Structures are given as C-alpha cells and as structure tokens.
Amino acid sequence: MKGADNLIPMELALKICSKISAYEHFCVYIVIPMWPEGVPSSAAVQEILFWQGQTMSMMYELIGQAINKAGLADTHHPQDYLNFYCLGKHESSSTESPLQTCNSSDNRALVYGYWMSLWAEHLGVLDDWFRQPETLECMRKMNNIAKTNWQIYAAEEYKEMTEHLKQYPIQVNKDGKVTTLPGHECFPDVGGKLIFLML
C-alpha cells in the first residue's frame, strides 16, 4: 500500500508537538474550503471529506498526546495550537493592489500591510492582538470570532455578515478527538454530511 504523498500535515503536527515539549507556544492557522469542488453530498466529495477528517484527527490526536505528556492538559487545549477555518464568501475583492518590487524593508512593510488587511477583511475587526498571531491570546480571540461567525452563518434565520472567516465545523476534545459540531452534521443549505470520520 502506498503511503501519503502530502507530508505537510504531519510536519505541522510534529512541529507543534516539539514546541509543546519545549514549553513554547506555536500557532498554526489553516484556511480550507468549506467543501471540495463539487456537490457536497456526492460520493466523490464525501470521500475527500473522509480523508480530510482523518488528517485532522491525526493532527489533533498527536497534539493532544503532546499536551498531556507535557502536563499542560489543565490549561491548554489542542485548538490553542492548531485550527481549521473556512471562508463563507467566495468572491474576491476587485480593489486588491498588486505587490510591487522594491527594497527588502519596503517589501516587509507591504507584506505586513497586506497581512493586516486580510485579517481585518476576514474578521471584520482590526486590533493590536493581530500583530502577534503566534500568541495564545490571538489564537483564542480568533477562535471566538470564528465560532461566532459559524453560528451566524449556519443559523436558520438569515443575517447579513461582513466577516468571512468561520470556524470549520468540527469539535475537538482535550485529547484531540474530532467530531462534527452538535447540530451541524450537514453543510447548511446544500446538504452533504459533515460526519466524515467514518464511511
């Protein structure tokens, strides 16, 4: 049987685990499509979601084990280190300005400005905690905003949203076990099961 060709998820999980063992904080923010291209309820998309769920589970379980081994289980959660998000709107802004070539200090300023504008656009707020995305405070605040955005997005009553970034609809326990969010077993409006951990 051929092994996985994409080792990036394992590398990210192991990097986080090594930081946990060294008692250093390290945050990974991953934005993925809400579902792969295609009809969410189709067999092909459901199979992709199954393997995506297996990957998420593997990553969170490794992180949960590292947290327990480091004796941090009373104060830390796997989602303090790793989170998956999705965007609720798929159109892109027509006002994006192209990056221009200039000296390295100007490039850093451009990248920093672009990065800050993305945070503000996708979260609907701009705050000082954006400046330190590696911190536990930033990760937890991002998660609170993203969870609220998912609840608004998935609610039966339509509400206009200015924020795009949402929590990917999974629930992770302290040991890293991944399940769907209670009450959100299917994608809103379009169907397709989110229970991708078992075929």
Salt bridges, closest charged atoms under 4 A:
ASP5 OD2 - LYS2 NZ 3.50
GLU24 OE1 - LYS19 NZ 2.93
ASP80 OD2 - ARG140 NH2 2.76
GLU121 OE2 - HIS164 ND1 3.92
ASP128 OD1 - ARG131 NE 3.45
GLU137 OE2 - LYS141 NZ 3.09
